[in-house]
Amino acid sequence: MTVRLTRVTTYVTVTSHVNMKTSILPTPLAIGTLVGVLFGIAINVSAAPITLNFWDMQWGAAEYAVSAQKLVDRYNQEHPDVQVVYRSVPWTSWFSTFTTAVASGSAPDISTGAGFQAVYFFSQDAVLPVDDVVKEIGAEHFVPGTLESCKYQGHYVGLPWGVDVRLFLYRKDILAAKGQKIPTTWDEFRAVCKAVTGNGVYGYVSSGDSAGVHSLFVTAINNGGGLFTKDAKPALTSDRTMEALQFLADLVKDGSVNPASVGYQNFERVASFFQGKAAFLIEGANTPAGAPADVRDKIGILPPMKSKRGDIGTNYWINNVMVYKQTAHPKETFAFLRWWSDNQITIWTEGHMSSFPARKDLLNNPYFQDSPNYKYAIDVYAPISKTIAAQEGGTFPQLNEIDGDAAFGTLIQQLWQGKPLSEIVPPAEARLEEIMSH
């Protein structure tokens, strides 16, 4: 039997811009593919790896970004068909960075961001729900409350990765030098602050930026208040929240708050505390690790204080990761998200984050279990913490605008200046009502 082979050639049109002549040329890829089809030969045509862009905020110390890049490098080595490009994003103008990218069609495939960034962009139809990833991992593997803080309209809009609790730190040496006991109530705290103030040392130090506003969030939640009622109505002027503001105002009245707080930035207030110029500071659980070696053992975590109403509680931030709807590779992006969540332990062990993981299994790592500060924050403070959505709970898009809004920065600056609450609270309440109206 004779088999007749017919030559088959695939052509591509090529136009020369020099003489505008058109020629017909066969392409090697097409030839190879057709040969494989005609003769049953497997032809291995290697495709370029898929590129994913991962934008990550600058979380804490400089070594964080280094550890995150190393983790991305490891993923790329393990997954040669996907290459993740890591970008460290500064907090300066962070909101405009992302809104501009989304509006221009150049959003990343995946990113971390501010605590309420995901719910905002979800409301703008710009991010995808991560329900399937949560289902794969199992809701039971997350610290209680973390998933709820990322749930909106029946969907998980971001995957929790970090729990950043705000708590009072204190200088053991300053209290001991003045013969003061650890305060357990607001009244005792005020008395101790007043007793240790003098000779360049103050009872409390804060700042006039967004970190300073945490003083309001922490004390309001501590007193069973917050920015909202349980039915999501603005509550800045509620009795419990006003009592928290009065507590802070009384510290200022006593001269116990460093007056430089009004102009301090976050790093300056922390530096003042490390230098022994203040007895108390609101910060994260692992903040002492960033202090000079001879200072770390002089810093302790204040046990939860009972407020004016006898309540305990504090504010925390649930940091999460979101996937953008503009991604051309959702399957690969979600796969990377799952891998990142499973393998992110090194951003703490090497990156020295002040937060702790939202995954229970990662909390079992000796890095956290062998750290008295971490363990105390995890066991004692996390169960009594709430986000700035208190007292409503959950999450909603307006929180992204409230987080860092200038009105609250102005309020806290004026508070540190000693201005009366009757003068400084109404404008902030009006701004809160305005934000919630849309």
KABELVEN-V666672 format. One record per residue. OMEGA is omega in whole degrees, -180 to 180 (999 if undefined). Layout:
# KABELVEN-V666672
OMEGA + OMEGA
This chain:
# KABELVEN-V666672
-179 + 178 + -179 + 179 + 178 + -180 + 180 + -179 + 177 + -175 + 174 + -179 + 180 + -180 + 179 + 180 + -180 + -177 + 177 + 176 + -179 + 177 + -180 + -177 + 176 + 178 + 180 + -178 + -179 + 179 + -178 + -179 + -179 + 176 + 179 + -180 + -176 + -173 + 177 + -179 + 179 + 179 + -179 + 178 + -175 + 179 + 178 + -179 + 176 + 179 + 175 + 178 + -179 + 178 + -175 + -180 + 178 + -176 + 171 + -172 + -178 + -178 + 179 + -178 + 178 + -180 + 179 + 178 + 178 + -180 + 176 + 178 + 179 + 178 + -179 + 178 + -179 + -177 + -176 + 179 + 178 + 178 + -179 + 178 + -176 + 176 + 177 + -174 + 178 + -179 + 178 + 180 + -177 + -175 + 180 + 178 + -177 + -179 + 178 + 180 + 180 + -178 + -177 + -180 + -178 + 179 + 175 + 175 + -174 + 178 + 163 + -179 + 178 + -172 + -176 + 179 + -177 + -178 + 177 + -178 + 175 + 178 + 178 + -180 + -177 + 176 + -179 + 175 + -179 + -176 + -176 + 179 + 177 + 180 + 180 + -178 + -177 + -177 + -178 + -178 + 179 + 177 + -179 + 178 + -175 + 179 + -179 + -179 + 180 + -177 + -178 + -180 + 175 + -179 + 171 + -174 + 177 + 179 + -179 + 176 + -177 + 177 + -175 + -178 + 174 + -178 + 179 + 170 + 178 + 178 + -179 + -176 + -180 + 179 + -179 + -179 + 180 + 178 + -177 + 177 + 177 + -179 + 180 + 178 + 177 + -180 + 179 + 179 + -180 + -179 + -180 + 179 + -179 + -177 + -176 + -177 + 179 + 178 + 177 + 179 + 179 + 178 + -175 + 175 + 179 + 180 + -179 + 179 + -178 + 178 + 177 + 179 + 178 + 177 + 178 + -177 + -178 + -176 + 179 + 179 + 176 + -177 + 179 + 179 + -179 + 180 + -174 + 170 + -179 + 177 + 171 + 175 + 179 + -174 + 180 + -179 + 176 + -177 + -175 + 180 + 177 + 176 + 177 + 178 + 178 + 177 + 178 + 179 + 179 + 177 + 178 + -180 + 180 + -176 + -176 + 180 + 178 + -178 + 178 + -179 + -177 + -179 + -179 + 166 + -176 + -175 + -179 + 179 + 178 + 179 + 179 + 179 + 179 + -179 + 178 + -179 + 177 + -178 + -176 + -180 + 173 + 180 + -179 + -174 + -175 + 180 + 179 + -179 + 180 + 180 + 174 + -174 + -177 + -178 + -171 + -178 + 179 + -178 + 178 + 176 + 179 + 175 + -180 + -180 + 173 + -177 + 178 + 180 + -179 + -179 + 171 + -180 + 178 + -179 + 170 + -179 + 179 + 180 + -175 + 180 + -178 + 179 + -175 + -177 + -180 + -178 + 177 + -176 + -178 + -179 + -179 + 180 + 178 + 177 + 177 + 178 + -180 + -179 + -179 + -180 + -179 + -169 + -170 + -175 + -176 + 178 + 171 + -175 + 178 + -177 + 173 + 176 + 177 + 177 + 172 + -173 + 175 + 179 + -179 + -177 + 178 + 179 + 179 + 179 + 180 + 180 + 179 + -177 + 180 + 179 + -179 + -179 + 178 + -176 + 179 + 179 + -179 + -174 + -172 + -173 + -177 + -179 + -178 + -176 + 176 + 176 + -180 + 173 + -180 + 8 + 179 + -177 + -178 + 178 + 177 + -169 + -176 + -179 + 180 + 179 + 179 + -179 + 179 + 179 + -176 + -177 + -178 + 173 + 178 + 179 + -176 + 177 + 179 + 177 + 179 + 177 + 178 + 179 + -176 + -179 + -179 + -180 + -171 + -177 + -178 + 178 + 179 + 177 + 179 + 178 + 178 + 179 + 178 + 179 + -177 + -179 + -179 + 999
